[in-house]
């Protein structure tokens, strides 16, 4: 049973994702699709529009066979860590291929860039550092460096596009972990990643769709009809992300931790002092981020740092987790075809796959041993995931109430 891996956020699932799914199955000749999907907090340092179970259910309704959660430290991290964690998850599950969308649409160009960055990482880092001191942002510095050092056609445009950048990191990660997964890429079509202009019956960006939803505008035609009911139920029930709630919770946590902010991951180089100062003057999340932005700090890095503060992601623990690999994976949704795939690869899986959280402590102890380093890291990952779910629930327009953690009682989504 050939399986293709997809690295996703589905925030929300839309027509572009459907195109990616269908083309991935076609170009890889796969019988089953396996999505590793970010949970409640995303790679750009943003809370998801709706919770991970609703997004997994939408993916299943659109035709994805298996949805597994990418654990938080990797999901809310920079492109290299995000890519490595997702690739490690797919490798542990035993998929045969990986297919990602890119603005390039050509695997050779992306592979050349990935191999060069892998083989000359110290040279590239030093050259990029020189440009950073001149006021160039890191993505621009790396693109200029690669264009100057790598022979052949101009690479600046390749490294200027967000999906190309992620694709290159996927290819680097496959090489770094020695995976046998075969990579493919398809040309991204429709609106650009950041495009907020949305027509009707087209492939719009997730950003544009979220903007329409925030304005209470209809999104029919922009998402597959098979999953609209799931999204509409969450929206009508108030179970979707509230930016205002997020801003207030973030301010509260910042002031609460004012003397311990440097313990948080990514809070470095005195940024904690500026965070406290800007937080006292800001009236919105946008003002907070704009006040923190500088020549050295991109908007996405600031947003990831703020997620770290909100969730109390301790620096030492998070760095240790990211230096290895996910210690377990959380199964969110599966179709009958997905169940067949899991059964066929059961003996080859290299990480625990958790479906029922009521037995997770016993499962992790049995797999790693309670006192081993790997076991302790597994429990650190678990604690962080449980905290993220509880706090995310507070960020919704409508609070469900109750103190039970949803990871323990939300059922596996099935088709």
Helices and strands as residue ranges (DSSP letters): E 3-8, H 15-28, E 32-38, H 52-62, E 66-70, H 72-75, H 79-93, E 97-102, H 107-119, H 121-132, H 138-149, G 158-160, H 162-176, E 182-187, H 206-214, G 225-227, H 228-236, H 243-256, G 261-263, H 271-281, H 285-292, H 299-311, H 315-322, E 328-334, H 336-344, G 346-348, E 352-354, G 357-359, H 360-368, H 373-394, G 406-408, E 413-414
